[in-house]
Amino acid sequence: MKQCKAVMLPLALLSLSACQGGPRGGSGNPIPPPNTGPVTLTVIDTPPAGVTVLSFEITAVRAVLQPGNVVLLNSPATIEMRRFEVEAGLLATADVPVGAYAGMNLTLASPRLTVFNQSGAAVGSCPNNTICELTSSATSTLSFSSSPFPLTVAAGTPQALQVDINVSSIIQSDLSVNLNVAQGVTVAALPGGGALVELEDVVGTVTAVRAANSEFDLRLTPDGRTLSFSADSSTQFDDFDDPTGINCAVNNFSCIAVGQILEVDARIMAGGSVAARRIQGQDNDTDEELEGVVVSVAGVPSQIELVLLQEATNAPGIEVGDRTAVRLPPTTRFRIDDDGFTLNPADFDGPSDLAVGQSVQVERRSAVTSGSPPSFDTDGIVLKDVRVTATVQAVSPANNEFVLTGLTTFLGFSSLPVRVEPGRTEFENIPGSVLTGLSAGNVVSVRGLLFKGISAPFVVAKRVRRR
């Protein structure tokens, strides 16, 4: 099993010599070299239909513009693709010499797949009714020369490219991964100006604070790569005043300090700067924060099992994609990451509210015990956002709700009500950006909170994207 860790987002890269342009890194927003234009590279996932992919991580090794091998990405970034169904992630921002570029080469490597096979028969090496981790050492360099190329870079004019990794296409019927399949990986241009893409749930450890500029850096991977964020008067600060966490009563930028674990929602702006919309205080100690999808509640109330999707720091013995048991002592605290939505805390306040398919964050409070699966203790569980892609069955604007169908059998139900909160739920690619713009038959990706419910599960949607 490979030892590198995946995180929620690949990071901006350490900068090259300023006179040559090159990828930017942390430590604020440096002045770009003359005769260059900023080019931002993002990534998004087209999810599979009807396949229960619990985790899919892949490493973006390098990206260069041609001619000239002009570097956009020159340090490997491992990405967990399931997190990018609804919003894109940032690969890199580079200051590129002005000129015309005919194409781009992108090297991808080491796909790792965690699936739940419920097909009724073995698929490849994965037995029926089994969660399997499948790894590959394959490397593929893909060349792109059709639209949006040729790409003209002008001094000071931002450009943005988005890589779409179509998981539905590259995962084959035997669960092997073919990165070279037609339309498996594509590139498109993003509109310039304003915010390019939204970043959600970026978790990392604060490594630097520049209070005079309202900026801070997060380390998001164990190898030390960083992403710089800026805050302003519109930035929302949450949970810094939690007495069990950071415990800073003023709940503003002055609470941020080196060593804290934070979760950030942000916007990548034209030119590559990253503006924080929401900053949530997670912790100020060294215990690791982990997030995963619940795959078994058979041990409730004393234990659940997760497939890990994200780690804030490195935990020996477990990595993203692994199945892990989490022990729940009777004093375990339960909380909802509400993001300002109007919710009932009683919908998630104890072990009986846990359900397969939920995404939860736990804090590791013990060493990892080896076993099958490995296990550890926690004292707190936070309900986090799931990502679900399915077909709209019915829309009820009067009830602020629509129903999804065509869900994977892993969830254990054939339809799922999705509730929206007017004025808070965000809509993308939907006419009027309102619920009435949805129709039966639309395929949508939803990010929101999955509740077990009293009689049936439901999702409170924070963002809905029509595909």
DRENDO-1510 file (C-alpha; in Angstrom, 1 decimal, always signed):
<recs>
REC; n; res; u; v; w
REC; 1; MET; +0.0; +0.0; +0.0 .
REC; 2; LYS; +1.5; +3.3; -0.9 .
REC; 3; GLN; +2.4; +5.8; +1.8 .
REC; 4; CYS; +1.6; +9.2; +0.4 .
REC; 5; LYS; -1.4; +11.0; +1.8 .
REC; 6; ALA; -4.2; +12.7; -0.1 .
REC; 7; VAL; -5.9; +15.8; +1.1 .
REC; 8; MET; -9.0; +17.7; +0.3 .
REC; 9; LEU; -7.3; +19.9; -2.2 .
REC; 10; PRO; -4.0; +20.0; -4.1 .
REC; 11; LEU; -2.0; +23.0; -3.3 .
REC; 12; ALA; -0.5; +26.0; -4.9 .
REC; 13; LEU; +3.2; +25.2; -5.6 .
REC; 14; LEU; +6.5; +26.6; -4.4 .
REC; 15; SER; +7.5; +29.4; -6.7 .
REC; 16; LEU; +10.3; +29.2; -9.2 .
REC; 17; SER; +12.7; +32.0; -10.1 .
REC; 18; ALA; +10.7; +35.2; -10.5 .
REC; 19; CYS; +12.6; +36.1; -13.7 .
REC; 20; GLN; +11.4; +32.9; -15.3 .
REC; 21; GLY; +7.8; +33.1; -14.1 .
REC; 22; GLY; +6.5; +29.8; -12.8 .
REC; 23; PRO; +4.2; +28.4; -10.2 .
REC; 24; ARG; +3.3; +30.5; -7.2 .
REC; 25; GLY; +3.3; +29.2; -3.6 .
REC; 26; GLY; +2.2; +30.4; -0.1 .
REC; 27; SER; +3.4; +33.4; +1.9 .
REC; 28; GLY; +1.0; +36.0; +0.5 .
REC; 29; ASN; +0.4; +37.2; -3.1 .
REC; 30; PRO; +3.7; +38.2; -4.6 .
REC; 31; ILE; +4.0; +40.8; -7.4 .
REC; 32; PRO; +4.1; +38.8; -10.7 .
REC; 33; PRO; +7.2; +39.2; -12.9 .
REC; 34; PRO; +7.0; +41.6; -15.9 .
REC; 35; ASN; +5.8; +40.3; -19.3 .
REC; 36; THR; +3.9; +37.5; -17.7 .
REC; 37; GLY; +0.2; +36.6; -17.3 .
REC; 38; PRO; -1.4; +34.6; -14.5 .
REC; 39; VAL; -2.7; +31.2; -15.5 .
REC; 40; THR; -4.8; +29.2; -13.0 .
REC; 41; LEU; -5.3; +25.4; -13.3 .
REC; 42; THR; -8.2; +23.8; -11.6 .
REC; 43; VAL; -9.7; +20.3; -11.4 .
REC; 44; ILE; -13.3; +18.9; -11.2 .
REC; 45; ASP; -14.9; +15.4; -11.2 .
REC; 46; THR; -17.5; +14.0; -13.5 .
REC; 47; PRO; -18.8; +11.2; -11.2 .
REC; 48; PRO; -19.7; +7.7; -12.2 .
REC; 49; ALA; -23.3; +6.7; -12.6 .
REC; 50; GLY; -24.5; +3.7; -10.5 .
REC; 51; VAL; -21.0; +2.8; -9.2 .
REC; 52; THR; -20.3; +3.0; -5.5 .
REC; 53; VAL; -16.9; +4.7; -5.5 .
REC; 54; LEU; -16.1; +5.6; -1.9 .
REC; 55; SER; -12.8; +7.2; -2.7 .
REC; 56; PHE; -10.8; +7.8; -5.8 .
REC; 57; GLU; -7.4; +9.5; -5.5 .
REC; 58; ILE; -4.9; +10.2; -8.2 .
REC; 59; THR; -1.6; +12.2; -8.4 .
REC; 60; ALA; -1.2; +15.1; -10.8 .
REC; 61; VAL; +2.6; +14.9; -11.4 .
REC; 62; ARG; +3.3; +17.7; -13.8 .
REC; 63; ALA; +1.5; +20.2; -16.2 .
REC; 64; VAL; +3.3; +22.2; -18.9 .
REC; 65; LEU; +2.3; +24.5; -21.7 .
REC; 66; GLN; +3.7; +24.0; -25.2 .
REC; 67; PRO; +5.8; +25.0; -26.9 .
REC; 68; GLY; +8.6; +25.6; -24.5 .
REC; 69; ASN; +7.6; +23.3; -21.6 .
REC; 70; VAL; +6.4; +26.3; -19.6 .
REC; 71; VAL; +5.6; +24.9; -16.1 .
REC; 72; LEU; +2.1; +25.2; -14.6 .
REC; 73; LEU; +2.5; +22.4; -12.1 .
REC; 74; ASN; +5.9; +20.9; -11.3 .
REC; 75; SER; +5.4; +19.2; -7.9 .
REC; 76; PRO; +3.2; +16.2; -7.5 .
REC; 77; ALA; -0.3; +16.9; -6.0 .
REC; 78; THR; -2.5; +14.0; -4.8 .
REC; 79; ILE; -6.2; +14.7; -5.1 .
REC; 80; GLU; -9.3; +12.9; -3.7 .
REC; 81; MET; -11.6; +13.3; -6.7 .
REC; 82; ARG; -14.9; +12.5; -4.9 .
REC; 83; ARG; -14.7; +15.8; -3.2 .
REC; 84; PHE; -14.9; +17.7; -6.5 .
REC; 85; GLU; -18.4; +16.6; -7.8 .
REC; 86; VAL; -19.9; +19.9; -6.8 .
REC; 87; GLU; -17.1; +22.4; -6.7 .
REC; 88; ALA; -13.7; +22.4; -8.4 .
REC; 89; GLY; -10.3; +22.4; -6.7 .
REC; 90; LEU; -7.1; +24.4; -7.2 .
REC; 91; LEU; -4.1; +22.7; -8.8 .
REC; 92; ALA; -1.8; +25.6; -9.4 .
REC; 93; THR; -1.4; +29.3; -10.4 .
REC; 94; ALA; +1.6; +30.2; -12.4 .
REC; 95; ASP; +3.0; +33.4; -13.9 .
REC; 96; VAL; +3.5; +32.5; -17.5 .
REC; 97; PRO; +5.5; +34.4; -20.1 .
REC; 98; VAL; +3.3; +36.2; -22.6 .
REC; 99; GLY; +2.8; +34.5; -26.0 .
REC; 100; ALA; +0.7; +31.9; -27.8 .
REC; 101; TYR; +0.6; +28.3; -26.5 .
REC; 102; ALA; -0.6; +25.5; -28.8 .
REC; 103; GLY; -1.3; +22.9; -26.1 .
REC; 104; MET; -0.7; +21.4; -22.7 .
REC; 105; ASN; +0.8; +18.2; -21.4 .
REC; 106; LEU; -0.6; +16.7; -18.1 .
REC; 107; THR; +1.0; +13.8; -16.3 .
REC; 108; LEU; -1.3; +11.7; -14.0 .
REC; 109; ALA; -0.2; +8.7; -12.0 .
REC; 110; SER; -0.9; +6.2; -9.2 .
REC; 111; PRO; -4.7; +6.0; -9.3 .
REC; 112; ARG; -6.1; +4.4; -6.1 .
REC; 113; LEU; -9.7; +3.3; -5.9 .
REC; 114; THR; -11.9; +2.3; -2.9 .
REC; 115; VAL; -15.2; +0.7; -4.0 .
REC; 116; PHE; -18.1; -1.1; -2.5 .
REC; 117; ASN; -19.0; -4.0; -4.8 .
REC; 118; GLN; -22.7; -4.8; -4.6 .
REC; 119; SER; -23.1; -6.1; -8.1 .
REC; 120; GLY; -24.0; -9.6; -7.0 .
REC; 121; ALA; -20.8; -11.1; -8.4 .
REC; 122; ALA; -17.0; -10.6; -8.2 .
REC; 123; VAL; -15.8; -7.7; -10.3 .
REC; 124; GLY; -12.1; -8.0; -11.2 .
REC; 125; SER; -10.4; -8.9; -7.9 .
REC; 126; CYS; -13.1; -7.5; -5.7 .
REC; 127; PRO; -15.6; -10.0; -4.3 .
REC; 128; ASN; -19.3; -9.3; -4.1 .
REC; 129; ASN; -20.6; -7.3; -1.1 .
REC; 130; THR; -17.0; -6.2; -0.2 .
REC; 131; ILE; -15.2; -2.9; +0.2 .
REC; 132; CYS; -12.0; -3.1; -1.9 .
REC; 133; GLU; -8.9; -0.9; -2.2 .
REC; 134; LEU; -7.4; -1.2; -5.7 .
REC; 135; THR; -4.1; +0.5; -6.5 .
REC; 136; SER; -2.1; +1.0; -9.6 .
REC; 137; SER; +1.4; +2.3; -10.4 .
REC; 138; ALA; +0.3; +3.4; -13.9 .
REC; 139; THR; +1.5; +6.8; -15.2 .
REC; 140; SER; +0.1; +8.5; -18.3 .
REC; 141; THR; +1.1; +11.8; -20.0 .
REC; 142; LEU; -1.9; +13.3; -21.8 .
REC; 143; SER; -1.6; +15.9; -24.5 .
REC; 144; PHE; -4.3; +18.5; -25.3 .
REC; 145; SER; -4.1; +20.7; -28.4 .
REC; 146; SER; -7.8; +21.2; -29.4 .
REC; 147; SER; -10.1; +23.9; -27.8 .
REC; 148; PRO; -9.4; +25.8; -25.6 .
REC; 149; PHE; -6.0; +25.9; -27.4 .
REC; 150; PRO; -4.3; +27.8; -28.8 .
REC; 151; LEU; -4.2; +29.9; -25.6 .
REC; 152; THR; -2.9; +33.5; -25.8 .
REC; 153; VAL; -1.3; +34.8; -22.6 .
REC; 154; ALA; -1.2; +38.6; -22.4 .
REC; 155; ALA; +0.7; +40.6; -19.7 .
REC; 156; GLY; -1.5; +41.0; -16.6 .
REC; 157; THR; -4.5; +39.3; -18.1 .
REC; 158; PRO; -5.7; +36.3; -16.1 .
REC; 159; GLN; -6.4; +33.0; -17.8 .
REC; 160; ALA; -7.9; +29.9; -16.2 .
REC; 161; LEU; -8.1; +26.2; -17.4 .
REC; 162; GLN; -10.1; +23.5; -15.8 .
REC; 163; VAL; -9.2; +19.8; -16.0 .
REC; 164; ASP; -12.3; +17.5; -15.8 .
REC; 165; ILE; -11.4; +13.9; -14.7 .
REC; 166; ASN; -14.4; +11.9; -15.9 .
REC; 167; VAL; -14.3; +9.1; -13.3 .
REC; 168; SER; -17.3; +7.5; -15.0 .
REC; 169; SER; -15.2; +7.0; -18.1 .
REC; 170; ILE; -11.8; +6.1; -16.8 .
REC; 171; ILE; -13.0; +3.4; -14.4 .
REC; 172; GLN; -13.5; +0.3; -16.5 .
REC; 173; SER; -15.9; -2.6; -16.0 .
REC; 174; ASP; -13.3; -4.7; -14.3 .
REC; 175; LEU; -12.5; -1.7; -11.9 .
REC; 176; SER; -9.2; -1.0; -13.7 .
REC; 177; VAL; -8.4; +2.6; -14.5 .
REC; 178; ASN; -7.7; +3.7; -18.1 .
REC; 179; LEU; -6.5; +7.3; -18.1 .
REC; 180; ASN; -6.2; +7.3; -21.9 .
REC; 181; VAL; -9.8; +6.5; -22.7 .
REC; 182; ALA; -11.6; +8.9; -25.0 .
REC; 183; GLN; -13.1; +11.9; -23.1 .
REC; 184; GLY; -11.7; +10.5; -19.9 .
REC; 185; VAL; -9.8; +13.6; -19.1 .
REC; 186; THR; -10.7; +16.9; -20.8 .
REC; 187; VAL; -9.6; +20.6; -20.5 .
REC; 188; ALA; -11.8; +23.7; -20.8 .
REC; 189; ALA; -11.3; +27.4; -20.4 .
REC; 190; LEU; -13.1; +29.2; -17.5 .
REC; 191; PRO; -14.5; +32.7; -17.9 .
REC; 192; GLY; -12.1; +35.4; -16.8 .
REC; 193; GLY; -12.8; +38.0; -14.2 .
REC; 194; GLY; -14.3; +37.8; -10.7 .
REC; 195; ALA; -14.3; +34.5; -8.9 .
REC; 196; LEU; -13.2; +31.5; -11.0 .
REC; 197; VAL; -14.3; +28.6; -8.7 .
REC; 198; GLU; -15.5; +28.0; -5.2 .
REC; 199; LEU; -13.3; +26.0; -2.7 .
REC; 200; GLU; -15.1; +24.2; +0.1 .
REC; 201; ASP; -13.9; +22.5; +3.3 .
REC; 202; VAL; -10.2; +23.2; +2.9 .
REC; 203; VAL; -8.7; +21.8; +6.1 .
REC; 204; GLY; -5.1; +22.5; +7.2 .
REC; 205; THR; -2.7; +23.7; +9.9 .
REC; 206; VAL; -1.8; +27.4; +10.1 .
REC; 207; THR; +1.9; +28.0; +9.4 .
REC; 208; ALA; +1.9; +31.8; +9.1 .
REC; 209; VAL; -0.3; +34.8; +9.9 .
REC; 210; ARG; +0.2; +38.3; +8.4 .
REC; 211; ALA; -2.3; +40.2; +10.5 .
REC; 212; ALA; -1.5; +43.6; +8.8 .
REC; 213; ASN; -2.7; +42.2; +5.5 .
REC; 214; SER; -5.4; +39.9; +6.9 .
REC; 215; GLU; -3.6; +36.9; +5.4 .
REC; 216; PHE; -2.7; +33.5; +6.6 .
REC; 217; ASP; -1.1; +30.3; +5.2 .
REC; 218; LEU; -2.4; +26.7; +5.7 .
REC; 219; ARG; -0.3; +23.6; +5.4 .
REC; 220; LEU; -2.5; +21.0; +3.8 .
REC; 221; THR; -0.2; +18.1; +3.3 .
REC; 222; PRO; +2.5; +16.4; +5.3 .
REC; 223; ASP; +5.2; +17.4; +2.8 .
REC; 224; GLY; +4.7; +21.1; +3.7 .
REC; 225; ARG; +3.1; +22.6; +0.6 .
REC; 226; THR; +0.9; +25.6; +1.5 .
REC; 227; LEU; -2.0; +27.7; +0.3 .
REC; 228; SER; -2.4; +31.4; +1.2 .
REC; 229; PHE; -5.7; +33.0; +2.0 .
REC; 230; SER; -6.9; +36.6; +2.5 .
REC; 231; ALA; -9.8; +37.7; +4.6 .
REC; 232; ASP; -11.9; +40.9; +4.5 .
REC; 233; SER; -14.9; +42.5; +6.1 .
REC; 234; SER; -17.2; +40.0; +4.4 .
REC; 235; THR; -15.4; +36.9; +5.7 .
REC; 236; GLN; -17.5; +34.8; +8.2 .
REC; 237; PHE; -15.7; +33.5; +11.3 .
REC; 238; ASP; -17.3; +30.4; +13.0 .
REC; 239; ASP; -16.6; +28.4; +16.1 .
REC; 240; PHE; -13.4; +30.1; +17.3 .
REC; 241; ASP; -15.3; +30.8; +20.5 .
REC; 242; ASP; -16.0; +27.1; +21.2 .
REC; 243; PRO; -14.7; +26.4; +24.7 .
REC; 244; THR; -13.8; +22.8; +23.7 .
REC; 245; GLY; -11.7; +24.1; +20.7 .
REC; 246; ILE; -9.8; +27.3; +20.1 .
REC; 247; ASN; -11.8; +29.2; +22.8 .
REC; 248; CYS; -11.4; +32.8; +21.4 .
REC; 249; ALA; -14.4; +34.8; +22.4 .
REC; 250; VAL; -14.1; +37.6; +19.8 .
REC; 251; ASN; -14.5; +35.2; +16.9 .
REC; 252; ASN; -12.6; +37.2; +14.3 .
REC; 253; PHE; -9.3; +37.3; +12.5 .
REC; 254; SER; -7.3; +38.1; +15.6 .
REC; 255; CYS; -8.1; +34.6; +16.8 .
REC; 256; ILE; -6.0; +32.9; +14.1 .
REC; 257; ALA; -2.6; +31.7; +15.3 .
REC; 258; VAL; +0.1; +29.4; +14.1 .
REC; 259; GLY; -0.5; +25.8; +14.9 .
REC; 260; GLN; -4.3; +25.9; +14.8 .
REC; 261; ILE; -6.3; +23.6; +12.5 .
REC; 262; LEU; -8.8; +25.5; +10.4 .
REC; 263; GLU; -11.4; +24.7; +7.8 .
REC; 264; VAL; -11.9; +27.3; +5.1 .
REC; 265; ASP; -14.4; +28.0; +2.3 .
REC; 266; ALA; -12.9; +30.3; -0.3 .
REC; 267; ARG; -13.0; +31.7; -3.8 .
REC; 268; ILE; -10.2; +31.4; -6.4 .
REC; 269; MET; -10.1; +34.9; -7.9 .
REC; 270; ALA; -9.0; +35.8; -11.4 .
REC; 271; GLY; -5.2; +36.0; -11.2 .
REC; 272; GLY; -5.0; +33.1; -8.7 .
REC; 273; SER; -5.5; +34.8; -5.3 .
REC; 274; VAL; -7.6; +32.9; -2.8 .
REC; 275; ALA; -10.2; +34.9; -0.8 .
REC; 276; ALA; -11.7; +33.3; +2.3 .
REC; 277; ARG; -15.5; +33.4; +2.5 .
REC; 278; ARG; -15.8; +31.4; +5.8 .
REC; 279; ILE; -13.1; +30.4; +8.3 .
REC; 280; GLN; -14.1; +27.8; +10.9 .
REC; 281; GLY; -11.9; +27.2; +14.0 .
REC; 282; GLN; -11.4; +23.4; +14.4 .
REC; 283; ASP; -8.7; +22.9; +17.1 .
REC; 284; ASN; -5.5; +24.3; +18.6 .
REC; 285; ASP; -3.9; +21.0; +19.7 .
REC; 286; THR; -2.0; +18.3; +17.9 .
REC; 287; ASP; -4.7; +15.6; +17.8 .
REC; 288; GLU; -5.6; +14.7; +14.2 .
REC; 289; GLU; -8.8; +15.7; +12.5 .
REC; 290; LEU; -10.0; +13.1; +10.0 .
REC; 291; GLU; -13.0; +13.0; +7.7 .
REC; 292; GLY; -14.6; +10.0; +6.1 .
REC; 293; VAL; -17.8; +8.4; +4.8 .
REC; 294; VAL; -19.6; +6.0; +7.2 .
REC; 295; VAL; -19.7; +2.5; +5.7 .
REC; 296; SER; -20.9; +0.6; +8.8 .
REC; 297; VAL; -23.0; +1.3; +11.9 .
REC; 298; ALA; -23.2; -2.3; +13.0 .
REC; 299; GLY; -21.2; -1.5; +16.1 .
REC; 300; VAL; -23.3; +1.5; +17.2 .
REC; 301; PRO; -23.4; +2.8; +19.9 .
REC; 302; SER; -19.8; +1.9; +20.6 .
REC; 303; GLN; -18.2; +1.9; +17.2 .
REC; 304; ILE; -18.6; +2.9; +13.5 .
REC; 305; GLU; -16.5; +2.3; +10.4 .
REC; 306; LEU; -15.3; +4.9; +7.9 .
REC; 307; VAL; -13.5; +5.1; +4.6 .
REC; 308; LEU; -11.2; +8.0; +5.1 .
REC; 309; LEU; -11.4; +10.9; +2.7 .
REC; 310; GLN; -9.3; +13.6; +4.4 .
REC; 311; GLU; -6.6; +14.1; +7.0 .
REC; 312; ALA; -5.5; +17.4; +8.4 .
REC; 313; THR; -2.2; +15.9; +9.5 .
REC; 314; ASN; -0.4; +12.7; +9.1 .
REC; 315; ALA; -1.6; +9.7; +11.2 .
REC; 316; PRO; +0.7; +6.7; +11.2 .
REC; 317; GLY; -1.0; +3.5; +10.2 .
REC; 318; ILE; -3.9; +4.9; +8.2 .
REC; 319; GLU; -4.3; +6.9; +5.0 .
REC; 320; VAL; -7.0; +8.3; +2.7 .
REC; 321; GLY; -9.0; +5.5; +1.1 .
REC; 322; ASP; -8.5; +3.1; +4.1 .
REC; 323; ARG; -11.4; +1.5; +6.0 .
REC; 324; THR; -11.0; +2.4; +9.7 .
REC; 325; ALA; -13.0; +1.7; +12.8 .
REC; 326; VAL; -13.7; +4.5; +15.2 .
REC; 327; ARG; -14.5; +3.8; +18.8 .
REC; 328; LEU; -17.1; +6.0; +20.5 .
REC; 329; PRO; -17.0; +6.3; +24.3 .
REC; 330; PRO; -20.3; +7.2; +26.1 .
REC; 331; THR; -19.0; +10.8; +26.5 .
REC; 332; THR; -18.6; +11.4; +22.7 .
REC; 333; ARG; -19.9; +14.8; +21.7 .
REC; 334; PHE; -22.1; +15.2; +18.5 .
REC; 335; ARG; -22.3; +18.4; +16.5 .
REC; 336; ILE; -23.6; +19.6; +13.0 .
REC; 337; ASP; -21.4; +21.7; +10.7 .
REC; 338; ASP; -24.5; +23.9; +9.9 .
REC; 339; ASP; -22.7; +26.7; +7.9 .
REC; 340; GLY; -25.4; +29.1; +9.1 .
REC; 341; PHE; -28.3; +26.9; +7.9 .
REC; 342; THR; -31.4; +26.6; +10.1 .
REC; 343; LEU; -31.2; +23.1; +11.5 .
REC; 344; ASN; -32.5; +21.0; +14.4 .
REC; 345; PRO; -29.6; +19.9; +16.6 .
REC; 346; ALA; -31.7; +17.0; +17.8 .
REC; 347; ASP; -31.4; +15.5; +14.3 .
REC; 348; PHE; -27.8; +14.6; +15.1 .
REC; 349; ASP; -27.1; +14.4; +18.8 .
REC; 350; GLY; -26.2; +10.8; +19.5 .
REC; 351; PRO; -25.1; +7.4; +18.1 .
REC; 352; SER; -28.6; +6.5; +17.0 .
REC; 353; ASP; -28.5; +9.4; +14.5 .
REC; 354; LEU; -25.5; +7.9; +12.6 .
REC; 355; ALA; -26.2; +6.3; +9.2 .
REC; 356; VAL; -24.4; +4.7; +6.4 .
REC; 357; GLY; -23.4; +7.2; +3.7 .
REC; 358; GLN; -23.0; +10.2; +6.1 .
REC; 359; SER; -19.8; +12.2; +6.0 .
REC; 360; VAL; -18.4; +12.8; +9.5 .
REC; 361; GLN; -15.3; +14.4; +11.0 .
REC; 362; VAL; -13.7; +12.8; +14.0 .
REC; 363; GLU; -10.8; +13.8; +16.2 .
REC; 364; ARG; -8.3; +11.0; +16.8 .
REC; 365; ARG; -7.8; +10.7; +20.6 .
REC; 366; SER; -5.6; +7.6; +20.8 .
REC; 367; ALA; -2.9; +5.8; +18.9 .
REC; 368; VAL; -4.0; +3.8; +15.9 .
REC; 369; THR; -4.5; +0.1; +16.9 .
REC; 370; SER; -3.4; -2.2; +14.1 .
REC; 371; GLY; -6.0; -4.7; +12.9 .
REC; 372; SER; -8.5; -5.4; +10.1 .
REC; 373; PRO; -9.5; -2.6; +10.0 .
REC; 374; PRO; -7.2; -0.4; +12.1 .
REC; 375; SER; -9.0; +1.5; +14.9 .
REC; 376; PHE; -8.7; +4.5; +17.2 .
REC; 377; ASP; -10.8; +6.4; +19.8 .
REC; 378; THR; -12.6; +9.7; +19.4 .
REC; 379; ASP; -14.4; +12.0; +21.7 .
REC; 380; GLY; -16.3; +14.1; +19.1 .
REC; 381; ILE; -18.1; +13.6; +15.8 .
REC; 382; VAL; -19.2; +16.4; +13.5 .
REC; 383; LEU; -21.7; +15.9; +10.7 .
REC; 384; LYS; -20.1; +17.1; +7.5 .
REC; 385; ASP; -21.3; +17.6; +3.9 .
REC; 386; VAL; -21.8; +14.6; +1.6 .
REC; 387; ARG; -21.7; +14.8; -2.2 .
REC; 388; VAL; -24.4; +13.0; -4.1 .
REC; 389; THR; -25.0; +12.8; -7.9 .
REC; 390; ALA; -28.3; +11.5; -9.1 .
REC; 391; THR; -31.4; +12.2; -11.2 .
REC; 392; VAL; -34.2; +14.5; -10.1 .
REC; 393; GLN; -37.5; +12.5; -9.7 .
REC; 394; ALA; -39.8; +15.3; -8.6 .
REC; 395; VAL; -39.7; +19.0; -7.7 .
REC; 396; SER; -41.9; +20.6; -5.0 .
REC; 397; PRO; -41.2; +24.4; -4.9 .
REC; 398; ALA; -44.0; +24.9; -2.4 .
REC; 399; ASN; -42.2; +22.6; +0.1 .
REC; 400; ASN; -38.7; +23.8; -0.8 .
REC; 401; GLU; -37.8; +20.3; -1.7 .
REC; 402; PHE; -36.9; +17.9; -4.6 .
REC; 403; VAL; -36.4; +14.2; -4.7 .
REC; 404; LEU; -33.5; +12.3; -6.1 .
REC; 405; THR; -33.6; +8.8; -7.6 .
REC; 406; GLY; -31.1; +6.5; -9.3 .
REC; 407; LEU; -28.9; +6.4; -6.1 .
REC; 408; THR; -26.3; +3.7; -5.6 .
REC; 409; THR; -27.4; +0.7; -3.6 .
REC; 410; PHE; -24.7; +1.4; -1.0 .
REC; 411; LEU; -27.0; +4.0; +0.6 .
REC; 412; GLY; -29.8; +1.5; +1.2 .
REC; 413; PHE; -32.7; +3.6; -0.2 .
REC; 414; SER; -34.0; +4.2; -3.7 .
REC; 415; SER; -35.0; +7.8; -3.4 .
REC; 416; LEU; -33.8; +10.7; -1.3 .
REC; 417; PRO; -35.6; +14.0; -0.4 .
REC; 418; VAL; -33.4; +17.1; -0.7 .
REC; 419; ARG; -34.5; +20.2; +1.2 .
REC; 420; VAL; -33.3; +23.7; +0.2 .
REC; 421; GLU; -33.2; +26.8; +2.3 .
REC; 422; PRO; -34.3; +29.9; +0.3 .
REC; 423; GLY; -31.6; +32.6; +0.4 .
REC; 424; ARG; -28.9; +30.1; +1.6 .
REC; 425; THR; -28.8; +27.1; -0.7 .
REC; 426; GLU; -26.6; +28.0; -3.8 .
REC; 427; PHE; -27.6; +26.9; -7.3 .
REC; 428; GLU; -25.3; +26.5; -10.3 .
REC; 429; ASN; -26.2; +26.0; -13.9 .
REC; 430; ILE; -29.9; +26.2; -13.0 .
REC; 431; PRO; -32.1; +28.8; -14.6 .
REC; 432; GLY; -32.8; +31.7; -12.3 .
REC; 433; SER; -30.6; +30.1; -9.6 .
REC; 434; VAL; -33.8; +28.9; -7.9 .
REC; 435; LEU; -35.6; +25.6; -7.2 .
REC; 436; THR; -38.2; +26.3; -9.9 .
REC; 437; GLY; -35.3; +26.1; -12.5 .
REC; 438; LEU; -35.0; +22.3; -11.8 .
REC; 439; SER; -37.1; +19.7; -13.7 .
REC; 440; ALA; -37.7; +16.0; -13.4 .
REC; 441; GLY; -35.0; +14.2; -15.3 .
REC; 442; ASN; -32.2; +16.7; -14.6 .
REC; 443; VAL; -29.0; +15.1; -13.3 .
REC; 444; VAL; -27.6; +17.1; -10.4 .
REC; 445; SER; -24.8; +17.0; -7.9 .
REC; 446; VAL; -25.7; +18.0; -4.4 .
REC; 447; ARG; -23.5; +19.0; -1.5 .
REC; 448; GLY; -25.2; +19.0; +1.9 .
REC; 449; LEU; -25.9; +17.3; +5.2 .
REC; 450; LEU; -27.3; +13.8; +5.2 .
REC; 451; PHE; -29.6; +13.1; +8.2 .
REC; 452; LYS; -31.0; +9.6; +9.1 .
REC; 453; GLY; -34.4; +11.1; +9.9 .
REC; 454; ILE; -37.2; +9.6; +12.0 .
REC; 455; SER; -38.9; +7.7; +9.2 .
REC; 456; ALA; -36.6; +8.3; +6.2 .
REC; 457; PRO; -33.3; +10.0; +5.4 .
REC; 458; PHE; -33.1; +13.4; +3.9 .
REC; 459; VAL; -30.4; +15.9; +2.8 .
REC; 460; VAL; -30.3; +19.6; +3.6 .
REC; 461; ALA; -28.6; +21.0; +0.5 .
REC; 462; LYS; -26.0; +23.7; +0.7 .
REC; 463; ARG; -25.2; +23.7; -3.0 .
REC; 464; VAL; -27.0; +22.2; -6.1 .
REC; 465; ARG; -25.2; +21.9; -9.4 .
REC; 466; ARG; -27.0; +20.8; -12.6 .
REC; 467; ARG; -24.7; +18.7; -14.7 .
</recs>
